[in-house]
Amino acid sequence: MAEPTSAAANRPEGAERLSEDRRDAMRGEPPFVEAPSEDTRLVRSLKEAAITAGLVAVLTIFFFAFRTDIAVGGLQLSLDPMLWITWVAVAFAARFALSYFVFAGERPTVAGWKKVAASTRGWPVGKVFGVVLLLVALTLPILLSVFLPSQNRYLLDLAILILTYVMLGWGLNIVVGLAGLLDLGYVAFYAVGAYSFALLATNFDLGFWVCLPMAGLFAAMWGIVLGFPVLRLRGDYLAIVTLAFGEIIRIVLLNWYEFTGGPNGILGIPKPTLFGLEFSRGEGSFSDFFGLEYSTIQRFVFLYYIILALALLTNFVTMRMRKLPVGRAWEALREDEIACRSLGINTVNVKLTAFATGAMFGGFAGSFFATRQGFISPESFTFIESAIILAIVVLGGLGSQLGVVIASVVMIGGIELLRNLTGLQAIFGAGFDPTQYRMLIFGLAMVLIMVWKPRGLVSTRSPSAVYKEKKVIGADLVAQGEGH
Amino acid sequence: MQKEHRNWAADPVLSVEHLTMRFGGLVAVDDLSFDVGRGDITALIGPNGAGKTTVFNCVTGFYKPTEGRITLRRDGTVSTEELAELTRGGNQYRKTDKGSIFLLERMADFRITEIAGVARTFQNIRLFGGMTVLENLLVAQHNELMRASNYTIGGLLGLPGYRRAAEAAKEKAVEWLRRVDLLDRADDPAADLPYGAQRRLEIARALCTNPVLLCLDEPAAGLNPRESAELNTLLKSIRDDHGVSVLLIEHDMGVVMEISDHIIVLDYGKKISDGTASAVRNDPKVIAAYLGVDDEEVEEVERDLHVKPGAATAEGGPQ
């Protein structure tokens, strides 16, 4: 057999690929090295800090230095240079510290991390972490009632919300991560699931457990309905059509007043029961049957375990399907559609199953959402929901189940956490409201992830079939599919 | 000596008749007819832009030909009357106890691989780069495994029938990896393999679909002489041990002349020669197409090309 390296370099294709790799590594920059500066570390850092401060000064002058107020006869312009100067000073100090201690520092700061990463290379970090997360998730209601009884209800509610997004992320991961079909309208299936349950429950008096599979089925059907028109589309076109589909569903829900209640939504959606036992006060309720004292927390714990079970079902089915021919065909489709067809794979069916399976789990999550809220309206299914779910999948790493969990906890839990940072008011004054900055922080986090981990937090792929030894496949080799 | 070799006329596995493919005003393939013999290695050669890959794409269903009939006789012999009847009717294929025939120009690309049994490789290798070598071969057995997993239901429930089928599929994949000498790299991502190994893997993957006809688009491109020699051995063993007919496009004349039982030469979408390796090698039209001709011979060659395109040259030999 030919030696991999020499053989690759001797042939045009191999040589071309090598040079492309080299160009990619330089990110399109020509391969030059800057001449070392004559300045000392202090002077250089001061210079860089001054440039940064100047930029900040120019960019923020209209936002911070001037202030317009409504006055008699129009607007009144007042000058408030202090705020502006403060921010310029903050920029100067921050950049100076960064330049002096990190960029021009004596010791590279990332070396420590690299050492840690190298020493844990052989460990199944992901597996251990996943098991720990699962144990925490299973015992969370107990942990909360023991350690944080005062905030028990609030945190449990937050955990339910996070798990809903984990489930949605896992559902979308099938379409985007495995099959590589960019779907910007995933919230449509969430909406279909929610409205299916709400309408069935309020019109026909059906319970949650009867409606759950039906909601999944309806959503899967709509997944196929969406699948058909987008079969031939690729890339940007696919993204645009799926985006439009999400909006169509929402606008139909909003305008079909007689059927969906329009903007008023649907009220009085029943709560789920445990084998017919309701979570309420009085005869025939859960607490009555087991002889417990009634507490609202019981219903939260029950809801928590429902969504945990649904999410774990999603994960189990997805992981199982990955090892089945249909899942392998999804991944093959992401890698190369034409090669799939040359192997006798009906790519139409493969795409439709991916859309339908993903949509079904979205439908389950939607019907859980409806039962948890007790009220739904088209307001809950706007494009921003699709964007958040997609962001969770992309930040977590396409195709990675663990990445989705981490990204959901960070994105949903992190934003909630901002509400509790009232301690910051001591620094920025009483008028400071941290939740107002959540979109800013959200965007910043995205930028940072895209700079450091452009393929998401967990970007490696683990093979679905093993001959001798399981080797993890690096992100650079895995294709991203259509629309990326 | 030629007569006894003319297997393609006696027992063709694939017959291409009056195939024409137009892209707008460009005629890429012009009224082309040829046969591929069962159990033969047939080479389709010609200068760049002669329309070889277009013919391939028509045979494998990636293009719908403008005109013409492409018949695949999967097994046994089917009479001409039955073929004519199938052609008149609207069906894509006919299976009888004597054999089955498929009209490839009527079928979708994936159906051609799935039921007619034509597998192909690509000029620019198309592997599933982010999947392991083993996974690549398992994807190729998709349809078989799909049936065994009761279209996913049985697989999800872990029924024993599917588990057995999955084991068998893996064994088949391992067997092919052993044949193409890639077993020690079974768990590596396909994109990590050196170029020659990727070519072999693509051939192995195509063979995992159980084809009767294997279409290879420039299998020796980018291989060094030793790898080309290995490829020759592999192709011969595919033909001899597995009874798979091979149709290949190739520019490497070393490979073509050594292993081909039958060579078809195209130029500007027309067949200019058709015969055994020795016949084609000595055909003045082929020499003219590849090397060009002297000024005084131009008219003569052009007349030959246009007046009787590809006809009579099957007899081969210098005229």
Interface residues (C-beta under 8 A of the other chain):
Chain A: M1 A2 E3 P4 A7 A8 N10 R11 P12 E13 G14 V317 R320 M321 L324 P325 V326 R328 A329 E331 A332 R334 E335 D336 I338 A339 C340 R341 S342 L343 G344 I345 N346 T347 T353 R461 P463 S464 A465 V466 Y467 K468 E469 K470 K471 I473 G474 L477 V478 A479
Chain B: T60 F62 D109 F110 R111 I112 T113 E114 A119 R120 T121 F122 R126 L127 F128 G129 G130 M131 T132 L134 E135 L138 V139 A140 Q141 H142 N143 L145 M146 S149 Y151 T152 G155 L156 K170 V174 D181 L183 A186 D187 D188 P189 A191 D192 L193 P194 Y195 G196 A197 R205 A206 T209 G222 N224 R226 E227
